[in-house]
Amino acid sequence: MEYVTAVPNPRTQARGSARAGRLSLAVALLCGALGAAVALLATRQRWSEGTATVAGGAFPLTAKGSDVTGVPAALAIVGLAALVAVFAVRRAGRLVVAALLALSGVGTVTSALLGTSDSSALDEKAAQASGDTSATVDAFTHTAWPYVAAAGGILILLAGLLALRYGRLWPAMSGRYERSGAPRPRRAAAAPDPDRPEELWKALDRGEDPTGA
């Protein structure tokens, strides 16, 4: 009894790879851009709240994400730049940039979660409000915005992982924009027009008859 081994069709494999490349590219662009936008937006919102004792009373204090830490916003911008740079490099360079994109996502998530327990920004405001440099914030709480920033970081991380896995299938910038070491071919000089006056004088100087056949 003979067994027939199925041979994979190269065209089918090529179409499958192209489809996976297009799909992963679309998802990575969406996740990277959306994640960076979400992280940047979240850092502008109120992250923490508390009170300071001023003149025997409770004085409310709030701190935005940018007051608590500037790391998530900075890494979101780095991730967005890395997402664009993926298309400007190839092979090993693309892997490096994709890894940077993924690490930007990890850093955004980590710094955002650490911000939920960081009261240093409110402590500084409490010291300013009370006039006591040793004063600290009371009734410290945080909002949901640090977790929103972390969600943006997760999207950036997903874009980086997709770039690492499928980046080799993604298109790169056209080679015509790249400079090569080969000299550019010179244009061939146009043949002189014998009917031009200067060409007639040159022919007379050479002893030729410009009216001859």
TIRO-2110 file (N, C-alpha, C; in Angstrom, 1 decimal):
// TIRO-2110
0.8, -1.2, 0.0, N, 1, A
0.0, 0.0, 0.0, CA, 1, A
0.9, 1.2, 0.0, C, 1, A
0.6, 2.1, -0.9, N, 2, A
1.5, 3.3, -1.1, CA, 2, A
0.8, 4.5, -0.4, C, 2, A
1.7, 5.3, 0.3, N, 3, A
1.2, 6.5, 1.0, CA, 3, A
1.7, 7.7, 0.2, C, 3, A
0.8, 8.6, -0.1, N, 4, A
1.1, 9.8, -0.9, CA, 4, A
1.3, 10.9, 0.1, C, 4, A
2.5, 11.5, 0.1, N, 5, A
2.8, 12.6, 1.0, CA, 5, A
2.4, 13.9, 0.3, C, 5, A
1.6, 14.7, 1.0, N, 6, A
1.1, 16.0, 0.5, CA, 6, A
2.2, 17.0, 0.5, C, 6, A
2.5, 17.6, -0.7, N, 7, A
3.5, 18.6, -0.8, CA, 7, A
2.9, 20.0, -0.7, C, 7, A
3.4, 20.8, 0.3, N, 8, A
2.8, 22.1, 0.4, CA, 8, A
3.0, 23.0, -0.8, C, 8, A
1.9, 23.7, -1.2, N, 9, A
2.0, 24.6, -2.3, CA, 9, A
2.7, 25.9, -2.0, C, 9, A
3.8, 26.2, -2.7, N, 10, A
4.5, 27.5, -2.3, CA, 10, A
3.6, 28.7, -2.5, C, 10, A
2.7, 28.7, -3.5, N, 11, A
1.9, 29.9, -3.7, CA, 11, A
0.9, 30.0, -2.5, C, 11, A
0.4, 28.9, -2.0, N, 12, A
-0.5, 29.0, -0.9, CA, 12, A
0.2, 29.5, 0.4, C, 12, A
1.4, 29.0, 0.6, N, 13, A
2.2, 29.5, 1.7, CA, 13, A
2.5, 31.0, 1.6, C, 13, A
2.8, 31.4, 0.4, N, 14, A
3.1, 32.8, 0.2, CA, 14, A
1.9, 33.7, 0.4, C, 14, A
0.7, 33.2, 0.0, N, 15, A
-0.5, 34.0, 0.2, CA, 15, A
-0.8, 34.1, 1.7, C, 15, A
-0.6, 32.9, 2.4, N, 16, A
-0.8, 32.9, 3.8, CA, 16, A
0.1, 33.8, 4.6, C, 16, A
1.4, 33.9, 4.2, N, 17, A
2.3, 34.8, 4.8, CA, 17, A
2.0, 36.2, 4.6, C, 17, A
1.6, 36.5, 3.3, N, 18, A
1.2, 37.9, 3.0, CA, 18, A
0.0, 38.3, 3.8, C, 18, A
-1.0, 37.5, 4.0, N, 19, A
-2.2, 37.8, 4.7, CA, 19, A
-1.9, 38.0, 6.2, C, 19, A
-1.0, 37.1, 6.7, N, 20, A
-0.6, 37.3, 8.1, CA, 20, A
0.2, 38.6, 8.3, C, 20, A
1.0, 38.9, 7.3, N, 21, A
1.8, 40.2, 7.4, CA, 21, A
0.9, 41.4, 7.4, C, 21, A
-0.1, 41.4, 6.5, N, 22, A
-1.0, 42.6, 6.5, CA, 22, A
-1.9, 42.7, 7.7, C, 22, A
-2.4, 41.6, 8.2, N, 23, A
-3.2, 41.6, 9.4, CA, 23, A
-2.4, 42.0, 10.6, C, 23, A
-1.2, 41.4, 10.8, N, 24, A
-0.4, 41.8, 12.0, CA, 24, A
0.0, 43.3, 11.9, C, 24, A
0.3, 43.8, 10.7, N, 25, A
0.7, 45.2, 10.5, CA, 25, A
-0.4, 46.1, 10.9, C, 25, A
-1.6, 45.8, 10.5, N, 26, A
-2.8, 46.6, 10.8, CA, 26, A
-3.0, 46.6, 12.3, C, 26, A
-2.9, 45.5, 13.0, N, 27, A
-3.2, 45.4, 14.4, CA, 27, A
-2.1, 46.1, 15.2, C, 27, A
-0.8, 45.9, 14.8, N, 28, A
0.3, 46.6, 15.4, CA, 28, A
0.2, 48.1, 15.4, C, 28, A
-0.1, 48.6, 14.2, N, 29, A
-0.3, 50.0, 14.0, CA, 29, A
-1.4, 50.6, 14.9, C, 29, A
-2.5, 49.9, 14.9, N, 30, A
-3.7, 50.3, 15.7, CA, 30, A
-3.3, 50.3, 17.2, C, 30, A
-2.7, 49.1, 17.7, N, 31, A
-2.4, 49.0, 19.1, CA, 31, A
-1.3, 50.0, 19.5, C, 31, A
-0.3, 50.2, 18.7, N, 32, A
0.8, 51.1, 19.1, CA, 32, A
0.3, 52.5, 19.1, C, 32, A
-0.4, 53.0, 18.1, N, 33, A
-0.9, 54.4, 18.1, CA, 33, A
-1.9, 54.6, 19.2, C, 33, A
-2.9, 53.7, 19.4, N, 34, A
-3.9, 53.8, 20.4, CA, 34, A
-3.3, 53.8, 21.8, C, 34, A
-2.3, 52.8, 22.0, N, 35, A
-1.7, 52.7, 23.3, CA, 35, A
-1.0, 54.0, 23.7, C, 35, A
-0.2, 54.5, 22.7, N, 36, A
0.5, 55.8, 23.1, CA, 36, A
-0.4, 56.9, 23.4, C, 36, A
-1.5, 57.0, 22.6, N, 37, A
-2.5, 58.1, 22.8, CA, 37, A
-3.2, 57.9, 24.2, C, 37, A
-3.5, 56.7, 24.5, N, 38, A
-4.2, 56.4, 25.8, CA, 38, A
-3.2, 56.8, 27.0, C, 38, A
-2.0, 56.3, 26.9, N, 39, A
-1.0, 56.6, 27.9, CA, 39, A
-0.8, 58.1, 28.1, C, 39, A
-0.6, 58.8, 27.0, N, 40, A
-0.4, 60.2, 27.1, CA, 40, A
-1.6, 61.0, 27.7, C, 40, A
-2.8, 60.6, 27.3, N, 41, A
-4.0, 61.2, 27.8, CA, 41, A
-4.1, 60.9, 29.3, C, 41, A
-3.8, 59.7, 29.7, N, 42, A
-4.0, 59.3, 31.1, CA, 42, A
-3.1, 60.1, 32.0, C, 42, A
-1.9, 60.4, 31.5, N, 43, A
-0.9, 61.1, 32.4, CA, 43, A
-1.3, 62.5, 32.6, C, 43, A
-2.3, 63.0, 31.9, N, 44, A
-2.7, 64.4, 32.1, CA, 44, A
-3.9, 64.5, 33.0, C, 44, A
-4.4, 63.3, 33.5, N, 45, A
-5.5, 63.3, 34.4, CA, 45, A
-5.1, 63.2, 35.8, C, 45, A
-6.1, 63.3, 36.7, N, 46, A
-5.8, 63.2, 38.2, CA, 46, A
-5.6, 61.8, 38.6, C, 46, A
-4.4, 61.6, 39.1, N, 47, A
-4.0, 60.2, 39.6, CA, 47, A
-4.2, 60.0, 41.0, C, 47, A
-4.0, 61.0, 41.9, N, 48, A
-4.0, 60.8, 43.3, CA, 48, A
-4.7, 61.9, 44.0, C, 48, A
-5.2, 61.7, 45.2, N, 49, A
-5.9, 62.7, 46.0, CA, 49, A
-5.5, 62.5, 47.5, C, 49, A
-5.7, 63.5, 48.2, N, 50, A
-5.3, 63.5, 49.6, CA, 50, A
-5.7, 64.8, 50.3, C, 50, A
-5.3, 64.9, 51.5, N, 51, A
-5.6, 66.2, 52.3, CA, 51, A
-4.3, 66.5, 53.1, C, 51, A
-4.2, 67.8, 53.3, N, 52, A
-3.1, 68.4, 54.2, CA, 52, A
-3.8, 69.2, 55.3, C, 52, A
-3.1, 69.1, 56.4, N, 53, A
-3.6, 69.9, 57.6, CA, 53, A
-3.1, 71.3, 57.5, C, 53, A
-4.0, 72.2, 57.3, N, 54, A
-3.7, 73.6, 57.2, CA, 54, A
-4.5, 74.4, 58.2, C, 54, A
-3.9, 75.1, 59.1, N, 55, A
-4.6, 76.0, 60.1, CA, 55, A
-5.7, 75.2, 60.8, C, 55, A
-5.4, 73.9, 61.2, N, 56, A
-6.3, 73.1, 61.9, CA, 56, A
-7.4, 72.4, 61.1, C, 56, A
-7.4, 72.7, 59.8, N, 57, A
-8.4, 72.1, 58.9, CA, 57, A
-7.8, 71.3, 57.8, C, 57, A
-8.6, 70.5, 57.1, N, 58, A
-8.2, 69.6, 56.0, CA, 58, A
-8.2, 70.4, 54.7, C, 58, A
-7.1, 70.4, 54.0, N, 59, A
-7.0, 71.1, 52.8, CA, 59, A
-6.9, 70.0, 51.7, C, 59, A
-7.8, 70.0, 50.7, N, 60, A
-7.8, 68.9, 49.7, CA, 60, A
-6.6, 69.2, 48.7, C, 60, A
-6.0, 68.1, 48.3, N, 61, A
-4.9, 68.1, 47.4, CA, 61, A
-5.1, 67.1, 46.3, C, 61, A
-4.7, 67.4, 45.1, N, 62, A
-4.7, 66.5, 43.9, CA, 62, A
-3.4, 66.5, 43.2, C, 62, A
-3.1, 65.5, 42.5, N, 63, A
-1.9, 65.4, 41.6, CA, 63, A
-2.2, 64.7, 40.3, C, 63, A
-1.8, 65.3, 39.2, N, 64, A
-1.9, 64.7, 37.9, CA, 64, A
-0.9, 63.6, 37.7, C, 64, A
-1.1, 62.8, 36.7, N, 65, A
-0.1, 61.8, 36.4, CA, 65, A
1.3, 62.3, 36.1, C, 65, A
1.3, 63.4, 35.4, N, 66, A
2.6, 64.1, 35.0, CA, 66, A
3.3, 64.6, 36.3, C, 66, A
2.5, 64.9, 37.4, N, 67, A
3.1, 65.4, 38.6, CA, 67, A
3.7, 64.2, 39.4, C, 67, A
3.1, 63.0, 39.2, N, 68, A
3.5, 61.8, 40.0, CA, 68, A
4.8, 61.3, 39.3, C, 68, A
4.7, 61.0, 38.0, N, 69, A
5.9, 60.5, 37.3, CA, 69, A
5.8, 60.9, 35.8, C, 69, A
6.9, 61.2, 35.2, N, 70, A
6.9, 61.5, 33.8, CA, 70, A
7.3, 60.3, 32.9, C, 70, A
7.6, 59.2, 33.5, N, 71, A
8.1, 58.0, 32.8, CA, 71, A
7.1, 57.5, 31.8, C, 71, A
5.8, 57.3, 32.2, N, 72, A
4.9, 56.7, 31.2, CA, 72, A
4.7, 57.5, 29.9, C, 72, A
4.6, 58.8, 30.1, N, 73, A
4.5, 59.7, 28.9, CA, 73, A
5.7, 59.6, 28.0, C, 73, A
6.9, 59.7, 28.7, N, 74, A
8.1, 59.6, 27.9, CA, 74, A
8.3, 58.3, 27.1, C, 74, A
7.9, 57.2, 27.8, N, 75, A
8.1, 55.9, 27.1, CA, 75, A
7.0, 55.7, 26.0, C, 75, A
5.8, 56.3, 26.2, N, 76, A
4.8, 56.3, 25.2, CA, 76, A
5.3, 57.0, 23.9, C, 76, A
6.0, 58.1, 24.1, N, 77, A
6.5, 58.8, 22.9, CA, 77, A
7.6, 58.0, 22.3, C, 77, A
8.5, 57.3, 23.1, N, 78, A
9.5, 56.5, 22.6, CA, 78, A
8.9, 55.3, 21.8, C, 78, A
7.9, 54.7, 22.3, N, 79, A
7.2, 53.6, 21.7, CA, 79, A
6.6, 54.0, 20.3, C, 79, A
6.0, 55.2, 20.3, N, 80, A
5.4, 55.7, 19.1, CA, 80, A
6.5, 55.9, 18.0, C, 80, A
7.6, 56.5, 18.4, N, 81, A
8.7, 56.7, 17.5, CA, 81, A
9.3, 55.4, 17.0, C, 81, A
9.4, 54.4, 17.9, N, 82, A
9.9, 53.1, 17.5, CA, 82, A
8.9, 52.4, 16.5, C, 82, A
7.6, 52.6, 16.7, N, 83, A
6.7, 52.0, 15.8, CA, 83, A
6.9, 52.6, 14.4, C, 83, A
7.2, 53.9, 14.2, N, 84, A
7.4, 54.5, 12.9, CA, 84, A
8.7, 54.0, 12.4, C, 84, A
9.7, 53.9, 13.3, N, 85, A
11.1, 53.5, 12.8, CA, 85, A
11.2, 52.1, 12.3, C, 85, A
10.2, 51.3, 12.7, N, 86, A
10.2, 49.9, 12.3, CA, 86, A
10.3, 49.8, 10.7, C, 86, A
9.6, 50.7, 10.1, N, 87, A
9.5, 50.7, 8.6, CA, 87, A
10.8, 51.3, 7.9, C, 87, A
11.6, 51.9, 8.7, N, 88, A
12.8, 52.5, 8.1, CA, 88, A
14.0, 51.6, 8.2, C, 88, A
13.9, 50.5, 8.9, N, 89, A
15.1, 49.6, 9.0, CA, 89, A
14.7, 48.2, 8.5, C, 89, A
15.7, 47.3, 8.4, N, 90, A
15.4, 46.0, 7.9, CA, 90, A
16.3, 45.0, 8.7, C, 90, A
15.9, 43.7, 8.6, N, 91, A
16.6, 42.6, 9.2, CA, 91, A
16.9, 42.8, 10.7, C, 91, A
18.2, 42.8, 11.1, N, 92, A
18.5, 42.9, 12.5, CA, 92, A
18.1, 44.3, 13.1, C, 92, A
18.2, 45.3, 12.3, N, 93, A
17.8, 46.6, 12.8, CA, 93, A
16.3, 46.7, 13.1, C, 93, A
15.5, 45.9, 12.4, N, 94, A
14.1, 45.9, 12.6, CA, 94, A
13.8, 45.1, 13.9, C, 94, A
14.6, 44.1, 14.2, N, 95, A
14.4, 43.3, 15.4, CA, 95, A
14.7, 44.2, 16.6, C, 95, A
15.8, 45.0, 16.5, N, 96, A
16.2, 45.9, 17.6, CA, 96, A
15.1, 46.9, 17.9, C, 96, A
14.6, 47.5, 16.8, N, 97, A
13.6, 48.6, 17.0, CA, 97, A
12.3, 47.9, 17.6, C, 97, A
12.0, 46.7, 17.1, N, 98, A
10.8, 46.0, 17.6, CA, 98, A
10.9, 45.7, 19.1, C, 98, A
12.2, 45.3, 19.5, N, 99, A
12.4, 45.0, 20.9, CA, 99, A
12.3, 46.3, 21.8, C, 99, A
12.8, 47.4, 21.2, N, 100, A
12.6, 48.7, 21.9, CA, 100, A
11.2, 49.1, 22.1, C, 100, A
10.4, 48.8, 21.1, N, 101, A
8.9, 49.1, 21.1, CA, 101, A
8.3, 48.3, 22.2, C, 101, A
8.6, 47.0, 22.3, N, 102, A
8.1, 46.1, 23.4, CA, 102, A
8.5, 46.6, 24.7, C, 102, A
9.8, 46.9, 24.9, N, 103, A
10.3, 47.4, 26.2, CA, 103, A
9.7, 48.7, 26.6, C, 103, A
9.3, 49.5, 25.6, N, 104, A
8.6, 50.8, 26.0, CA, 104, A
7.3, 50.5, 26.6, C, 104, A
6.6, 49.5, 26.0, N, 105, A
5.3, 49.0, 26.6, CA, 105, A
5.5, 48.5, 28.0, C, 105, A
6.5, 47.7, 28.2, N, 106, A
6.7, 47.1, 29.6, CA, 106, A
7.0, 48.2, 30.6, C, 106, A
7.9, 49.2, 30.2, N, 107, A
8.2, 50.3, 31.1, CA, 107, A
7.0, 51.2, 31.4, C, 107, A
6.1, 51.4, 30.4, N, 108, A
4.9, 52.2, 30.6, CA, 108, A
4.0, 51.5, 31.6, C, 108, A
3.8, 50.2, 31.5, N, 109, A
3.0, 49.5, 32.4, CA, 109, A
3.6, 49.5, 33.8, C, 109, A
4.8, 49.3, 33.9, N, 110, A
5.5, 49.2, 35.2, CA, 110, A
5.4, 50.5, 36.0, C, 110, A
5.8, 51.6, 35.3, N, 111, A
5.9, 52.9, 35.9, CA, 111, A
4.5, 53.4, 36.2, C, 111, A
3.5, 53.1, 35.4, N, 112, A
2.1, 53.5, 35.7, CA, 112, A
1.6, 52.8, 37.0, C, 112, A
1.9, 51.5, 37.1, N, 113, A
1.4, 50.8, 38.3, CA, 113, A
2.2, 51.2, 39.6, C, 113, A
3.4, 51.5, 39.4, N, 114, A
4.2, 52.1, 40.6, CA, 114, A
3.6, 53.4, 41.0, C, 114, A
3.1, 54.2, 40.1, N, 115, A
2.5, 55.5, 40.4, CA, 115, A
1.3, 55.4, 41.3, C, 115, A
0.7, 54.2, 41.4, N, 116, A
-0.5, 54.1, 42.3, CA, 116, A
-0.2, 54.2, 43.8, C, 116, A
1.1, 54.0, 44.1, N, 117, A
1.5, 54.0, 45.5, CA, 117, A
2.5, 55.2, 45.8, C, 117, A
2.7, 56.0, 44.8, N, 118, A
3.7, 57.1, 44.9, CA, 118, A
2.9, 58.4, 45.5, C, 118, A
3.3, 58.8, 46.7, N, 119, A
2.6, 59.9, 47.3, CA, 119, A
3.6, 61.1, 47.4, C, 119, A
4.7, 61.0, 46.7, N, 120, A
5.7, 62.1, 46.8, CA, 120, A
5.2, 63.4, 46.3, C, 120, A
4.4, 63.4, 45.2, N, 121, A
3.9, 64.6, 44.6, CA, 121, A
3.0, 65.3, 45.6, C, 121, A
2.1, 64.5, 46.2, N, 122, A
1.2, 65.1, 47.2, CA, 122, A
1.9, 65.5, 48.4, C, 122, A
2.9, 64.8, 48.8, N, 123, A
3.7, 65.2, 50.0, CA, 123, A
4.3, 66.6, 49.8, C, 123, A
4.8, 66.8, 48.6, N, 124, A
5.4, 68.1, 48.3, CA, 124, A
4.4, 69.2, 48.3, C, 124, A
3.2, 68.9, 47.8, N, 125, A
2.1, 69.9, 47.9, CA, 125, A
1.7, 70.2, 49.3, C, 125, A
1.6, 69.1, 50.1, N, 126, A
1.2, 69.3, 51.5, CA, 126, A
2.2, 70.1, 52.3, C, 126, A
3.5, 70.0, 52.0, N, 127, A
4.5, 70.8, 52.6, CA, 127, A
4.4, 72.2, 52.2, C, 127, A
4.1, 72.5, 51.0, N, 128, A
3.9, 73.8, 50.5, CA, 128, A
2.7, 74.5, 51.1, C, 128, A
1.6, 73.7, 51.2, N, 129, A
0.4, 74.3, 51.7, CA, 129, A
0.4, 74.6, 53.2, C, 129, A
1.1, 73.7, 53.9, N, 130, A
1.2, 73.9, 55.4, CA, 130, A
2.3, 74.7, 55.8, C, 130, A
3.3, 74.9, 55.0, N, 131, A
4.5, 75.6, 55.4, CA, 131, A
5.4, 74.8, 56.2, C, 131, A
5.2, 73.5, 56.3, N, 132, A
6.0, 72.6, 57.1, CA, 132, A
6.7, 71.6, 56.1, C, 132, A
8.0, 71.7, 56.0, N, 133, A
8.7, 70.8, 55.1, CA, 133, A
8.6, 69.4, 55.4, C, 133, A
8.3, 69.0, 56.6, N, 134, A
8.1, 67.6, 57.0, CA, 134, A
6.7, 67.1, 56.9, C, 134, A
5.8, 68.0, 56.5, N, 135, A
4.4, 67.5, 56.4, CA, 135, A
4.2, 66.5, 55.3, C, 135, A
3.3, 65.6, 55.5, N, 136, A
2.9, 64.6, 54.5, CA, 136, A
1.4, 64.6, 54.2, C, 136, A
1.0, 64.0, 53.1, N, 137, A
-0.4, 64.0, 52.8, CA, 137, A
-1.2, 63.0, 53.6, C, 137, A
-2.4, 63.3, 54.0, N, 138, A
-3.3, 62.4, 54.7, CA, 138, A
-4.4, 61.9, 53.8, C, 138, A
-4.9, 60.8, 54.2, N, 139, A
-6.0, 60.2, 53.4, CA, 139, A
-5.7, 60.0, 51.9, C, 139, A
-4.5, 59.4, 51.7, N, 140, A
-4.0, 59.3, 50.3, CA, 140, A
-4.8, 58.2, 49.6, C, 140, A
-5.3, 58.5, 48.4, N, 141, A
-6.0, 57.6, 47.5, CA, 141, A
-5.6, 57.9, 46.1, C, 141, A
-5.8, 56.9, 45.2, N, 142, A
-5.5, 57.1, 43.8, CA, 142, A
-6.7, 56.8, 43.0, C, 142, A
-6.8, 57.3, 41.8, N, 143, A
-7.9, 57.1, 40.9, CA, 143, A
-7.6, 56.0, 39.9, C, 143, A
-8.5, 55.8, 38.9, N, 144, A
-8.3, 54.7, 38.0, CA, 144, A
-7.4, 55.0, 36.8, C, 144, A
-7.0, 56.3, 36.7, N, 145, A
-6.2, 56.7, 35.6, CA, 145, A
-4.8, 56.0, 35.5, C, 145, A
-4.1, 55.7, 36.6, N, 146, A
-2.9, 55.0, 36.4, CA, 146, A
-3.1, 53.6, 35.7, C, 146, A
-4.2, 53.0, 36.0, N, 147, A
-4.5, 51.7, 35.3, CA, 147, A
-4.8, 51.9, 33.9, C, 147, A
-5.4, 53.0, 33.5, N, 148, A
-5.7, 53.4, 32.1, CA, 148, A
-4.3, 53.5, 31.4, C, 148, A
-3.4, 54.2, 32.0, N, 149, A
-2.1, 54.4, 31.4, CA, 149, A
-1.4, 53.0, 31.3, C, 149, A
-1.6, 52.1, 32.3, N, 150, A
-1.0, 50.8, 32.2, CA, 150, A
-1.6, 50.0, 31.0, C, 150, A
-2.9, 50.2, 30.8, N, 151, A
-3.6, 49.6, 29.6, CA, 151, A
-3.0, 50.0, 28.3, C, 151, A
-2.7, 51.3, 28.3, N, 152, A
-2.0, 51.9, 27.1, CA, 152, A
-0.7, 51.2, 26.9, C, 152, A
0.0, 51.0, 28.0, N, 153, A
1.3, 50.3, 27.9, CA, 153, A
1.2, 48.9, 27.4, C, 153, A
0.1, 48.2, 27.8, N, 154, A
-0.1, 46.9, 27.3, CA, 154, A
-0.3, 46.8, 25.8, C, 154, A
-1.0, 47.8, 25.3, N, 155, A
-1.2, 47.9, 23.8, CA, 155, A
0.1, 48.2, 23.1, C, 155, A
0.9, 49.0, 23.7, N, 156, A
2.3, 49.2, 23.1, CA, 156, A
3.1, 48.0, 23.1, C, 156, A
3.0, 47.2, 24.2, N, 157, A
3.7, 46.0, 24.3, CA, 157, A
3.3, 45.0, 23.3, C, 157, A
1.9, 44.9, 23.0, N, 158, A
1.4, 44.0, 22.0, CA, 158, A
1.9, 44.4, 20.6, C, 158, A
2.0, 45.7, 20.4, N, 159, A
2.5, 46.1, 19.1, CA, 159, A
4.0, 45.7, 18.9, C, 159, A
4.7, 45.8, 20.0, N, 160, A
6.1, 45.3, 19.9, CA, 160, A
6.3, 43.8, 19.7, C, 160, A
5.4, 43.0, 20.4, N, 161, A
5.5, 41.6, 20.2, CA, 161, A
5.1, 41.2, 18.8, C, 161, A
4.1, 41.9, 18.2, N, 162, A
3.7, 41.6, 16.8, CA, 162, A
4.9, 42.0, 15.9, C, 162, A
5.6, 43.1, 16.2, N, 163, A
6.7, 43.5, 15.3, CA, 163, A
7.8, 42.4, 15.4, C, 163, A
8.0, 41.9, 16.6, N, 164, A
9.1, 40.9, 16.7, CA, 164, A
8.7, 39.6, 16.0, C, 164, A
7.4, 39.2, 16.0, N, 165, A
7.0, 38.0, 15.4, CA, 165, A
6.8, 38.1, 13.9, C, 165, A
6.2, 39.2, 13.4, N, 166, A
5.8, 39.3, 12.0, CA, 166, A
6.5, 40.4, 11.3, C, 166, A
7.4, 41.1, 12.0, N, 167, A
8.0, 42.3, 11.4, CA, 167, A
8.8, 42.0, 10.1, C, 167, A
9.3, 40.8, 9.9, N, 168, A
10.0, 40.4, 8.7, CA, 168, A
9.1, 40.4, 7.5, C, 168, A
7.8, 40.3, 7.7, N, 169, A
6.8, 40.3, 6.6, CA, 169, A
6.3, 41.6, 6.2, C, 169, A
6.7, 42.6, 7.0, N, 170, A
6.1, 44.0, 6.8, CA, 170, A
7.0, 44.7, 5.8, C, 170, A
6.4, 45.6, 5.0, N, 171, A
7.1, 46.3, 4.0, CA, 171, A
8.1, 47.3, 4.6, C, 171, A
9.1, 47.7, 3.9, N, 172, A
10.0, 48.7, 4.3, CA, 172, A
10.0, 49.9, 3.4, C, 172, A
10.6, 51.0, 3.8, N, 173, A
10.7, 52.2, 2.9, CA, 173, A
11.3, 51.8, 1.6, C, 173, A
10.8, 52.4, 0.5, N, 174, A
11.3, 52.1, -0.8, CA, 174, A
12.8, 52.4, -1.0, C, 174, A
13.5, 51.5, -1.7, N, 175, A
14.9, 51.6, -1.9, CA, 175, A
15.3, 52.8, -2.7, C, 175, A
14.4, 53.4, -3.4, N, 176, A
14.8, 54.5, -4.2, CA, 176, A
15.1, 55.7, -3.4, C, 176, A
14.7, 55.7, -2.1, N, 177, A
15.0, 56.8, -1.2, CA, 177, A
16.3, 56.6, -0.5, C, 177, A
16.9, 55.4, -0.7, N, 178, A
18.2, 55.1, 0.0, CA, 178, A
19.3, 55.5, -1.0, C, 178, A
20.4, 56.1, -0.4, N, 179, A
21.6, 56.5, -1.2, CA, 179, A
22.5, 55.3, -1.4, C, 179, A
23.0, 55.1, -2.5, N, 180, A
23.9, 54.0, -2.8, CA, 180, A
25.2, 54.6, -3.2, C, 180, A
26.3, 53.8, -3.1, N, 181, A
27.6, 54.3, -3.5, CA, 181, A
27.9, 54.3, -5.0, C, 181, A
27.0, 53.7, -5.8, N, 182, A
27.2, 53.7, -7.2, CA, 182, A
27.1, 55.1, -7.8, C, 182, A
28.0, 55.5, -8.7, N, 183, A
27.8, 56.8, -9.3, CA, 183, A
26.6, 56.9, -10.2, C, 183, A
25.9, 58.0, -10.3, N, 184, A
24.8, 58.1, -11.1, CA, 184, A
25.3, 58.3, -12.6, C, 184, A
24.6, 57.6, -13.5, N, 185, A
25.0, 57.7, -14.9, CA, 185, A
24.8, 59.1, -15.4, C, 185, A
25.7, 59.6, -16.2, N, 186, A
25.6, 60.9, -16.7, CA, 186, A
24.7, 60.9, -18.0, C, 186, A
24.0, 62.0, -18.1, N, 187, A
23.2, 62.1, -19.3, CA, 187, A
24.0, 62.3, -20.6, C, 187, A
23.7, 61.7, -21.6, N, 188, A
24.4, 61.9, -22.9, CA, 188, A
24.2, 63.3, -23.4, C, 188, A
25.3, 63.9, -23.9, N, 189, A
25.2, 65.2, -24.4, CA, 189, A
24.4, 65.3, -25.7, C, 189, A
23.5, 66.2, -25.8, N, 190, A
22.7, 66.4, -27.0, CA, 190, A
23.5, 66.7, -28.2, C, 190, A
23.1, 66.1, -29.3, N, 191, A
23.8, 66.4, -30.6, CA, 191, A
23.6, 67.9, -31.0, C, 191, A
24.7, 68.6, -31.4, N, 192, A
24.5, 70.0, -31.8, CA, 192, A
23.6, 70.2, -33.0, C, 192, A
22.9, 71.2, -33.0, N, 193, A
22.0, 71.5, -34.1, CA, 193, A
22.8, 72.3, -35.2, C, 193, A
23.0, 71.7, -36.4, N, 194, A
23.9, 72.3, -37.4, CA, 194, A
23.3, 73.6, -38.0, C, 194, A
22.0, 73.9, -37.8, N, 195, A
21.3, 75.1, -38.3, CA, 195, A
21.5, 76.3, -37.4, C, 195, A
22.0, 76.1, -36.2, N, 196, A
22.2, 77.2, -35.3, CA, 196, A
23.3, 78.1, -35.8, C, 196, A
23.2, 79.4, -35.6, N, 197, A
24.3, 80.3, -36.1, CA, 197, A
25.7, 80.0, -35.6, C, 197, A
25.8, 79.7, -34.3, N, 198, A
27.1, 79.4, -33.8, CA, 198, A
27.7, 78.2, -34.4, C, 198, A
26.9, 77.2, -34.8, N, 199, A
27.4, 76.0, -35.4, CA, 199, A
27.8, 76.3, -36.8, C, 199, A
27.1, 77.2, -37.5, N, 200, A
27.5, 77.6, -38.9, CA, 200, A
28.9, 78.3, -38.9, C, 200, A
29.1, 79.1, -37.9, N, 201, A
30.4, 79.8, -37.8, CA, 201, A
31.5, 78.8, -37.5, C, 201, A
31.2, 77.9, -36.6, N, 202, A
32.3, 76.9, -36.3, CA, 202, A
32.6, 76.0, -37.5, C, 202, A
31.6, 75.7, -38.3, N, 203, A
31.9, 75.0, -39.6, CA, 203, A
32.7, 75.8, -40.5, C, 203, A
32.5, 77.1, -40.7, N, 204, A
33.3, 77.9, -41.5, CA, 204, A
34.7, 78.0, -41.0, C, 204, A
34.9, 78.1, -39.7, N, 205, A
36.3, 78.1, -39.1, CA, 205, A
37.0, 76.8, -39.4, C, 205, A
36.3, 75.7, -39.5, N, 206, A
37.0, 74.5, -39.8, CA, 206, A
37.2, 74.3, -41.3, C, 206, A
36.7, 75.3, -42.1, N, 207, A
36.9, 75.2, -43.6, CA, 207, A
35.9, 74.3, -44.2, C, 207, A
34.8, 74.1, -43.6, N, 208, A
33.7, 73.3, -44.1, CA, 208, A
32.6, 74.2, -44.8, C, 208, A
31.9, 73.6, -45.7, N, 209, A
30.8, 74.3, -46.3, CA, 209, A
29.5, 73.9, -45.6, C, 209, A
29.0, 74.8, -44.7, N, 210, A
27.8, 74.5, -44.0, CA, 210, A
26.5, 74.3, -44.8, C, 210, A
26.6, 74.7, -46.1, N, 211, A
25.4, 74.6, -46.9, CA, 211, A
25.5, 73.3, -47.8, C, 211, A
26.6, 72.7, -47.7, N, 212, A
26.7, 71.5, -48.5, CA, 212, A
25.9, 70.3, -47.9, C, 212, A
25.7, 69.3, -48.8, N, 213, A
24.9, 68.1, -48.4, CA, 213, A
25.8, 67.3, -47.5, C, 213, A
END
